[in-house]
Amino acid sequence: HEVDRYVARTPGSKKLQEEAARFLPGGSTRTVHYQDPHPAFADRGEGNYVYDVDGNRYLDFVINATSLILGHAHPDIVRVLQEQAALGTAFSGPHMSQIRVAQTLCERVPSVETVRFTNSGTEGTLMAVRAARAFTGRPKIAKFEGGYHGGHEYVEVSVRPPGDRLDPGGPTPIPEYPGQPQALLDDVIVLPYNDLEESERRIRSHAGQIACVIMEAVASNFSYLPARPVFLQSMRDLTDELGIVLIFDEVQSFRVASGGAQERFGVTPDLTAFGKIIGGGMPVGAFGGRRDIMSLFDPSDGAADISHAGTFNANPMTMAAGEVTLDHLTPEAFQRMDDLGHMARAKLRAVFDELDIPAQVTGIASLFGIHFTADEITDYRSTLRGDSDMASAFFLGMMNEGVLLQ
């Protein structure tokens, strides 16, 4: 029924999907854009809403994977982009705007003494991992089962392994695509999220070879599940003891506080990766942290230990939009977002309870997610117990009601 309603509401999108499939694999250039029976093609956005090519309006709870924190086509962002475009969209040399955004990040984020910009969160985590390896001289990395940190090789391990491939004894490195080299998997230690005892055992057994532990304090792939505070602090203490670089991926969780999840939980990593909201809706990424680690990128002494290029790194269009966004994110704005997130989670739980639907609502601050299971969500494996058919029906049904969810 919901599928039929959706098809009837989106004939223009259906036609565009058929056309797109002629030139793009599956009609898509971004995996999350595809959905059955076809995606809704966007036409324009305005504030909290996005409109598809058939004129349907959706209350947008996705806002391009959280990147549009001020909503669509915010007038202040539109204005600065128009102004900067008239002056030039990119240059071969540096532009003053990068200083202002870098200063804001360094002032707001407890761990960041210096920072470098990239064009995506994927590049941010890639360079952070590279810095950790160069700083420690160690080859291996540790990540958590189900943790997503972008599309580069060493973190694209055990991200979404199917349940029938999971080792009952605990997380193992599982390839994300056919032909992924075994040699790559051998350098990745996979840990169970929120399981301190087993994570510590695995880290200690490889301690002399592990360059970094990379993790999200709020696991986006588990529908924004916050880590247990004691678990986060224990990861900090353990990596400190063993000389392992602790990397927080705050590409999505940076929106939970002015200084990100690390400020909210009071745990300071060595390096942090950023993306999404710091570019005001433009392509962006960044990584930063301890000055002694980040100095590996300093070319002023003749040659940097690590070369870091990027034609559009810190381009003035992105910096202009990012500066406006960060200026709007005042303490009052964060408090309002916190209040709205708390209200959304509480009301969702009340509705599911009233209808006697087994569901878990996860999240923190302005982030939330829904799992159709009676079991508590604690890690990747617990997310697999949810009713995926119910989740798909709910997603499509909400679209038919004009609400766009992740």
N, C-alpha and C positions, 0 to 999 in steps of 0.2 A: 504493500500500500504506500509506504513512504517513498519507495523507489519510483513508483508510478507518479506520485505527486511531484517529485523532484524533476523527473523527465519532462513533465508537462509544464513546469515553471521555467525550464532552462533550454528551450529549443535553440537559441542563438549560441549558447555554450557548446551544445552538442555538435552543431555545425562547425564551430571553430576547432573543436577537438579533432574532428575528422580531417580538417585541413592541416592542423598542426602535425598529426600523425604521419603525414606525407614527408615531412622534413625533419622531424625530431623523433627520437626513439620513444614510442608510446605517447608521442605528442607533448613531451615534457623535457625540460632541461634542469629540473630540480625535483628530486624524487618525491618530496612531501607535497608537491603540487598535484600529484595524480590521485584521483579517487574514482571508485566505481559508482555509477556507470560512466561518468565523465566529470571533470572538474568544472566549477563555475568560473568562467573567465571574468576577471575584474575589469571594470570600466573606469571607475574613479572612486576616490575616497574623500570623506569630509568629516572631520572630527572623529567621533566614535563609530562612524558608519562607513561601510564599503558597499558600493553598488556594482552589480554584475551587468554584463552586456544586455541582459534581458530586462533590466530595470528593477530587479529585486534588490531590496535594501537589507543589509545584515548588520546587526549590532556586533562589532568586531572585537572578540575576546582574544584573537590571535595576534593582531597588529604586526604582521610579518615576523613571527617568532619573537615577539616582545620588543622588536627594534624601534617601533614607533610609539614611544612612551607618551608623547604629547598628542597622539592621534594623527589622523591623516591631514595633510595639507595645512599644517599649523601656520597661521599668517606670518608669524615672526620668522619661521624657517623659510617659507616661500620668499619673503622679502630679502633675507640675506643671501639666498641662493641666486636670486635675480641680480642682486647688486654685484656679487662676486663673479657671476658668469659674464657680466659686462666688462669686468676687469681682466678676466682670464681664468680658465678652469684648472689649469695645471702648469707648472713651470719646471725647468731643468734644475733650478736652484731652490733653496729653502724659502719658505714664506713665513712671515711673522706670526701667522695664526697658529702654527704648531706650538709656539712657545706658550701661548695663553691656555690652550687645552692641556698641554703637558703639565703646566703649573697647577691647574685645577686638580688634575688626577693626583699629583704628588701631595697636594695639600689635603685632599680628602681621604686618601687611602693609606691606612697605617703602614703598610709594607713597602710602599713605592717611594724610593728615593730618586730614581731616574726611570724614564720610560721611552720606548720607541713605538712608532706607529706602523701598522700593516694595513692590508685591505680587507681582512676578514678575521673572524675569531679563529678559524682553522690555522691561518698563518701565525696568529698570536701564540697559540699553544705549541705549534711546530717550533717556533724560535725559542720559546721558553724551555722546551725539552732539549733543544740543541745547546742552549746556554748551560743547562745543568750538566750535560755530558762533558762539555768542554771544561767546566769549572772543576768537576770532580775527577775527570779522567776515567770514568766508569761507563760501561756500555749498556747496561740493562735499565729498563724503567719499570715501575710498578703502577698499575692502574686498577680500577675496580670493575668487576663484572657488571656489564650493562651500562658502564659509564661512556658517555659520548663527548668527545673532545675535538670534533672536526674530522676532516677527510684525509689526513696524512697517515702514512703507513703504520707507524708504531702505535698509534692510539686507536687505529681501526682494527682492533682485536677484541673479540668477545664483547661486542657492542650490543648486538641483538641476536644472540644464538638461540635457535629454536629449542624448546624444552627437551625434545628427544635426543639432543646432542650434548646435553649437560651431564657432566660427571657427577653422580650422586655424592661422591666424596668431597666435592667442593669445586670452586672455579678453576678452569684450565684455559690456556690460550686456544681460542677457537677462531679460525680464519673467517673473515667477513666476505670473501669472494673467492671463487675457484682459482686455484693457482697461486694464491698468496704464499710467498716463500716460507718454508719451514725455518730457515735461518732467522727470519724476522721474528717469527713466533717465539723462538728460543730466547730472545732478548726481552720478552715481556712477561713480567710476573703479574698474574691476575689475582686480585684480592676480593674477599666478600665484604660488601658495604655494611657498615654498622656492626660488624663482628670483630671486636677488638682482639680477642685471644687468637683467632686463626690468622688474622691479618698480621699481627705481631710475629707469630711463628714463621710465616712465610717470608716476611721482610728480614727477620734476623738470619734465616737460613741462607739468604743471598746478599747479606748486607754489604760485603766488600765489593760487590759488582753493581749495586743499584745506584744510579745517578740521581734519580728523582722518584718521588711519589706524586702523581698528578691526580687531582680529584676535584669534584664539585662539593661545596659545603651544602648546596641545595641541588639534589640530583635531578636535572631536567628530564632525563630519560625515564625517570620513575614518576613522572607527573609532579615534579617539584617537591620531592621528598626531602625535608631537612635532615641532615645527619644528626645523630645524638650528640649533644654538646661534649659529653665526656669522651666520646669517640674521636671527635675532632681534636680536642686538646691532647689526647693520648697519641694521635698521629703526629702532632707537633713535637711532643716530648720525645717520641721514639726517633723521628728523623733527625732531631737535634743531636741526640745521643750518638747516632750512627753516622753522622756527617752526610746525610742524604738531603738533597734539596727538596723542599716541600713546595709544590706548585698548586695554587688554587686557580681553577678555571672559573672565572666570574663573568664569562661572556653573557650569561643570562641572569645570574644571581646578583649582579651589581645593582639591580633596581630595588633590592630589599632595604637599602639604607644608603646614606650619603657616601659612606666608605665601603659599601658592599657587604656581603655576608660575613666577611672577616671582622668588620666592625661590629656587626650585630652579635656574633658569637664570641667576640673577644679573643680570636685566635689569629696570630700573625704569620702568614707564610713567608717564604723566601722570595718567591716570584708569583706574579699574578698575570693572567691573561684576560683581556677585555675584548668586547665587541658590541654589537647590537646598539644599545641606547647611546653610547658615547659618540656616535656619528649622526644622530638626529635623523635617522632614516636613510642615510647615505652609506655606501659600502665602507666598512671600517673594521679595524682590529687594532690591538695594542698588546704589549707585554712590558712589564716593569718589575722592579723590586730592589733588592739590595745593591748598593752602589758597587761593591767589590765584584759581584757577578755581572752586572750590567756593563762594567768597564771593559769586558771582553769585546764589546762592540765599538769601543772608542778608537777612532782612526787618527786622533790628533798626535799621537806619538810616532807616527810613521806608517803604521799599518795595524788595522784591527785584528784581534785574534780570530774573530768570527766576522766574516763579511755578511752584510745584510742589505740586499737591494730591494727595489720595488718601485716601479715607474710611478705609481699613484700613492705611495706612502705619504701620509700627511698632506694630501692635496688640499688646496684652500677651500674647495667646495665642501668637502667632508668636515674640515675643521670649523668652517663657519656654522654649519648646521649643528655640529657637536657642541660648540661653545654656547649657542642659544639654548640647546636642550639642557645642558648642565646648569646654566644660569637659572632656568625655570625650576630645577629640582632643589627647591629650598626645603628646610626642615618641615615647614607647614605642608608642602606638597607630599613629602614622604608620609607624614602622619595621616593625611587624607587617604592616600593609597592604602596604607595599613588598615584603616577603618573600613574601606570598601572591600578589601580582601577578606577581612574577618567576617564581615556581613555576608559576603557571597558564600563562604564556606559554611557558616552557621545555617543559612537558609537552605542551602543544598542538602545538608545533613537532615534538617527538619523535614523537608519534602520526601526524601528517601525513607526516613523513618515512618512518616505518616502513611506512605504507600506500601510499607513493608517490603522495600526493595533492598536486597543486600548490596551495600555500596560503601566504599571508603572515599573520603574527600581529603586529599593531601594538599600541602602547601604551607606557605609562610608569607607574611607581609601581603603584597598584592598578587602573589602567584597562587594558583590552585589547579588541581587536577582531580579526575574522577576515575575510580576503579570499581567495576561491578563484581565485588567479592565480599564475603563476610569476614575474610581474614585480614589482619593488620598488615599494612604494607611496610616492610622494613628494608628490602633489598630488591635486586633484579628478579630473583626467583619468585618472590611473593607477587610481583606484578603479573607473572604468567598465569596465576590462578584465576585471574579475572575472566568474566564472560565476554569474549571478544565479539561475539555476534550481537550481544546487547549493546556493547560500546559502539559498534558500527551503526546499529539502528538508532541509537540515541543521537549520534553525531548527525546523521542524515535527517532525522526527525527535527532536530533543533534548527538545521539549515532551512527546512520547510517552514519553520516558525519565525525565520528571520534572525537567527542567532548563530554566529560563526564561532565554533570552538576548535581547540587544538586537536 
